[in-house]
C-alpha cells in the first residue's frame, strides 16, 4: 500500500457508498456475501462511521415505481444519519457515448450531493465499486474518493460495449490520484494508480464457519464420497471441458458443481458424466454445510484475463471449511499456503487431487486460527484507512477536470 495519512482508531467520518450495477436488494437476496456487500456491512456496523449514505445505480423510473408499489425491495435500516437512495431515469442502461456517459455521472453526483446535504453529512468519504463513478462523478463536495475494484471490468466480456469507457476511467482514476483498493495486484497493475492504493483480498465471516460440522444437505448426502466440490456461478469461467477430462480419469471421485447456471449451455456436457453432479445455488447455511461435508475443493477456471485478475471468494470459503484446494495456477491464488495445490489446467488436476485427498480436512485449531486471520473485519481496516485519509489528492471541479 502506498503512503496515506494514518487513520486513528478514534477517527469518525461520514461516508457515501455506491454499488456498481447491482442494488442493496440484490445484496440482501444473495445473503450479503460478495465483497461490496461485506464492505457495506462494515460501514453499517463500524464505530468509525458517523453518517452513511448508500446509493444504488440508476434504475428505470417505471421499474422503481413498480417495486415501491409492491414493496418488492428489502427494507433498509434508515435513520436521520443513514439513508438508501435509488436514482431513477427513463432508461436503465448507462449510455456508451462518452459525452452522455459523463453527463450521467454528473447527474448521479448531483443526486448524491443533494442527499448528503439533506442528511447533514460533513466532508464525507466516498467509497464506490463502480469505476465510472470513481472517475467521472465530480465529487467536489467530498473529502476523498476511493474506488474498490473486485473485478477487472476491462476483461468482463459481458461489459464489452463499455470497455473504452473503462479504459478512460482507469486513466482518470490514476491521473486524479484517486484512492484504489482492489482484490488483486493484477487489478492494481492495470489501473496503475498514482495515488494511495491497497491490495485487499477477499475474506470470510468467521461466524458462518465456526461450530460443529452441520449435517450434509439431503441431496449431497446421496452423492458418494470422496466429493470434490466447486461452488459459484456455472458460467464461461468454469473449464467444463477440462472437468470432463478429469472426471473421466477419476471415476472414483464425485465432482459436485454447486451454483446457479449463468449459462445453461456451459454445463450441459458435464451433466452427461455419471460422476459429475450439478446442483442449483443454495442459501448461505446450506453452502457452508455442503463445503464442510466435502473432502476436496476445486478452482476449475479457464485461464483468461478476467480470471487472472480475480481474487476468488470461493477459495477463501474452501479454506474456511478446512478443505484442501486444487486450483488452476492463477496469480491471485498464489501465496495462500501449502493447502492450495496447483495444476496447469483443470484436465491436469488428477495428481493434485490425490495429494489433496491425502492432506484431508484441516485440524480444528489451525482452521479457527485461519478464520481469525482472514476475516472481513481484518480486510476492511485497509479500506477504511484509505477512505479515511485526510485529503483528496486532486479535487475535481464541477466540470470533472482536475485542479
C-alpha positions, 0 to 999 in steps of 0.5 A, a space after each residue: 500500500 502506498 503512503 496515506 495519512 494514518 487513520 486513528 482508531 478514534 477517527 469518525 467520518 461520514 461516508 457515501 457508498 455506491 454499488 456498481 450495477 447491482 442494488 442493496 436488494 440484490 445484496 440482501 437476496 444473495 445473503 450479503 456475501 460478495 465483497 461490496 456487500 461485506 464492505 457495506 456491512 462494515 460501514 453499517 456496523 463500524 464505530 468509525 462511521 458517523 453518517 452513511 449514505 448508500 446509493 444504488 445505480 440508476 434504475 428505470 423510473 417505471 421499474 422503481 415505481 413498480 417495486 415501491 408499489 409492491 414493496 418488492 425491495 428489502 427494507 433498509 435500516 434508515 435513520 436521520 444519519 443513514 439513508 438508501 437512495 435509488 436514482 431513477 431515469 427513463 432508461 436503465 442502461 448507462 449510455 456508451 457515448 462518452 459525452 452522455 456517459 459523463 453527463 450521467 455521472 454528473 447527474 448521479 453526483 448531483 443526486 448524491 450531493 443533494 442527499 448528503 446535504 439533506 442528511 447533514 453529512 460533513 466532508 464525507 468519504 466516498 467509497 464506490 465499486 463502480 469505476 465510472 463513478 470513481 472517475 467521472 462523478 465530480 465529487 467536489 463536495 467530498 473529502 476523498 474518493 476511493 474506488 474498490 475494484 473486485 473485478 477487472 471490468 476491462 476483461 468482463 466480456 459481458 461489459 464489452 460495449 463499455 470497455 473504452 469507457 473503462 479504459 478512460 476511467 482507469 486513466 482518470 482514476 490514476 491521473 486524479 490520484 484517486 484512492 484504489 483498493 482492489 482484490 488483486 495486484 493484477 487489478 492494481 497493475 492495470 489501473 496503475 494508480 498514482 495515488 494511495 492504493 491497497 491490495 485487499 483480498 477477499 475474506 470470510 465471516 468467521 461466524 458462518 464457519 465456526 461450530 460443529 460440522 452441520 449435517 450434509 444437505 439431503 441431496 449431497 448426502 446421496 452423492 458418494 464420497 470422496 466429493 470434490 466440490 466447486 461452488 459459484 456461478 456455472 458460467 464461461 469461467 468454469 473449464 467444463 471441458 477440462 472437468 470432463 477430462 478429469 472426471 473421466 480419469 477419476 471415476 472414483 471421485 464425485 465432482 459436485 458443481 454447486 451454483 446457479 447456471 449463468 449459462 445453461 449451455 456451459 454445463 450441459 456436457 458435464 451433466 452427461 458424466 455419471 460422476 459429475 453432479 450439478 446442483 442449483 445455488 443454495 442459501 448461505 447455511 446450506 453452502 457452508 454445510 455442503 463445503 464442510 461435508 466435502 473432502 476436496 475443493 476445486 478452482 476449475 477456471 479457464 485461464 483468461 484475463 478476467 480470471 487472472 485478475 480475480 481474487 476468488 471468494 470461493 477459495 477463501 470459503 474452501 479454506 474456511 471449511 478446512 478443505 484442501 484446494 486444487 486450483 488452476 495456477 492463477 496469480 491471485 491464488 498464489 501465496 495462500 499456503 501449502 493447502 492450495 495445490 496447483 495444476 496447469 489446467 483443470 484436465 491436469 488436476 488428477 495428481 493434485 487431487 490425490 495429494 489433496 485427498 491425502 492432506 484431508 480436512 484441516 485440524 480444528 485449531 489451525 482452521 479457527 486460527 485461519 478464520 481469525 486471520 482472514 476475516 472481513 473485519 481484518 480486510 476492511 481496516 485497509 479500506 477504511 484507512 484509505 477512505 479515511 485519509 485526510 485529503 483528496 489528492 486532486 479535487 475535481 471541479 464541477 466540470 470533472 477536470 482536475 485542479 
